[in-house]
Structure formats: C-alpha cells, structure tokens
Amino acid sequence: MPTPSSPLLPDERLAAGAARLATRYAGHFAPETVLGLLANSYTRLAEHARVRTHLVVLAERLAAERLGALAHTQGLVSGPMRVLFVCSQNAGRSQMTAALLAHRAGERVTVSSAGTHPADEVAPHITQSLTEAGVDLADAYPKPLTEEVVQAADIVITMGCGDACPVMPGRRYLDWPVPDPDGAPIAVARDIRDAIDAHIADLLAELGA
C-alpha cells in the first residue's frame, strides 16, 4: 500500500481509513483499489464542502458504501434488494425517502441516496421533520452520485433530477413527483414527509417487503 505521502492521498489522515477498508475487503479488492476509491471519494466530497472538518470520516463512509456496492455488483457478496434515491442536492427529498424506507423496511432492503449536485449539508428542517416522526437522520450527509451505487441498485427512484441520473440497463427506474422542500417552512416539510411516507408504503406493499 502506498505510504501516507503518496500523491494518491489528498489528505494523509486518509491512510488509517484506507488500512481499515483494505482489511475489511481483504480477499475482494486489492489495497490499491481501496486507496484509489477512498481518495476519489474524498476529492468528490471536497468539491462541495464549505467546512472540511469531517471530510476524512465522511470519505471513509462513502468509500465503504461504494466498495460494498461494487462487491455486490461483482457477485462477491449477496444481500437484499437495493433501492437508490436520487435528487439534485441530496439534502432534502432523497434523504427523507432513504431514511423513511430504511426505518420501515429494516434489513429487508438496502437503501442508498445521492445527489447529482450535492449540497454542503442536510437541511436542518429535514432532520427536524424526520426526528418528529421517530426517524434518526443525525449521521446523514449529502453524497455525490457514483457509478458503483447506481450499478448495484435494483430500483432507482428519482425526484427532480431530470436526465442527470445515468440510466443503467437492467434497473427499474421510477420518478416520484415530490415537491422540493428546499427553503420551505417546517409545516411544508412535514407534509412532504407524509407524502413520501405514503409512496414508501405503496412501494413496500408492491415489493412484499
């Protein structure tokens, strides 16, 4: 594995995370693959970050999600149906839907969310509206849409991102016409949350999950 001074590492603190991920995925991916994906995850998050305090931690989390998706796509691991929610900023609608589906379905579905143009942080009123419904969004953060996560998804559900989401063969694509809660008062965010929850109830009934 390259040393912390390697140009592959945009931040030398990523070395510890690279070592953890390489151990976690030993036998599946070479350390160089892990390191490159982690460095890329950091760079992509940094493009939209105004505050970089937690970038190293978030990059490791994003890289782990991408590696897990890649392992699934390559048949290295198995698991439940995977659903990906995509909106523009990944700070409102897609975060709401992902959190609510994960809350309702538990381990029966693997849930991801991403944005075509991710914001710097999840909107506070989105977090509040979900907390009021008993759904924890404290660890959520806006993520860029990556090829690995799209390829691993069985269902891709878009909300207001238009043609920016890449279309992969063999995936089921749905578009939910949910209003954008960006800048809306908390009362509107609650209404959007409830509308999304109704969509999720219908989806789970259809999937039998």
Secondary structure, 3 states (H helix, E strand, C coil): CCCCCCCCCCCCCHHHHHHHHHHHCCCCCCHHHHHHHHHHHHHHHHCCCCCCCCHHHHHHHHHHHHHHHHHHHCCCCCCCEEEEEEECCCCCHHHHHHHHHHHHHHHHEEEEEEECCCCCCCCHHHHHHHHHCCCCCCCCCCCECCHHHHHHCCEEEECCCHHHCCCCCCCEEEECCCCCCCCCCHHHHHHHHHHHHHHHHHHHHHHCC
